[in-house]
Amino acid sequence: MMKLAATALVLLAALSAPALAGPCDTDLPALKAALASSQAQPDVKTQVQDMAAQAEKLCEAGNGQEAADVLAEASSVLLGQ
């Protein structure tokens, strides 16, 4: 339960970062950190890792808004497990 709370705090901190920083600069690293400390089920971790990889590719292609959408969904999956 404490790990879930810590994960939630990391994600909330990332999502409330200054508007000048985009999701590729803040949300992606925060999701990866939350995932690393998460004790989610292996299938959930795999799904979130895949979504993070997809978001990273979108970031590299300059599609920040699409990346933000994927990251928000990934965060919900990680927290909702």
C-alpha positions in Angstrom: 0.0 0.0 0.0 2.9 2.4 0.8 4.4 1.7 -2.6 1.2 2.6 -4.3 1.0 5.8 -2.3 4.6 6.7 -3.2 3.9 5.9 -6.9 0.9 8.2 -6.8 2.9 11.0 -5.3 5.6 10.7 -7.9 3.0 10.8 -10.7 1.1 13.7 -9.1 4.3 15.7 -8.8 5.2 15.0 -12.4 1.8 16.0 -13.7 1.8 19.2 -11.7 5.2 20.3 -13.0 5.4 23.8 -14.5 3.6 24.3 -17.8 6.8 25.2 -19.6 8.2 21.7 -19.3 6.5 19.3 -21.7 5.5 15.7 -21.0 8.6 14.4 -22.6 10.8 16.3 -20.1 8.7 15.7 -16.9 6.1 13.0 -17.3 8.1 10.4 -19.0 11.0 10.3 -16.5 8.4 10.4 -13.6 6.5 7.4 -15.1 9.7 5.5 -15.5 10.7 6.2 -11.9 7.2 5.2 -10.6 7.4 2.1 -12.6 10.8 1.2 -11.2 9.6 1.5 -7.7 6.2 -0.1 -8.4 5.2 -3.5 -7.1 2.6 -3.9 -9.8 1.7 -7.2 -11.3 4.2 -8.3 -14.0 1.6 -8.0 -16.8 0.7 -4.5 -15.7 4.4 -3.5 -15.6 4.9 -4.9 -19.1 1.9 -3.0 -20.4 3.1 0.3 -18.8 6.7 -0.3 -20.1 5.3 -0.8 -23.6 3.3 2.4 -23.2 6.3 4.3 -21.9 8.3 3.1 -25.0 5.5 4.3 -27.3 5.5 7.7 -25.6 9.2 8.0 -25.9 9.0 7.4 -29.6 6.3 10.0 -29.9 8.5 12.4 -28.0 11.4 11.7 -30.3 9.1 12.4 -33.3 8.0 15.7 -31.8 4.5 14.6 -30.9 4.3 15.9 -27.4 0.5 16.0 -27.1 0.2 12.4 -28.2 2.9 11.4 -25.9 1.1 13.2 -23.0 -2.0 11.2 -23.8 -0.2 7.9 -23.8 1.6 8.8 -20.5 -1.7 9.8 -18.8 -3.2 6.5 -19.8 -0.1 4.6 -18.7 -0.2 6.4 -15.3 -3.9 5.4 -14.9 -3.0 1.8 -15.7 -0.2 1.8 -13.2 -2.3 3.4 -10.5 -5.4 1.4 -11.2 -3.9 -2.0 -11.1 
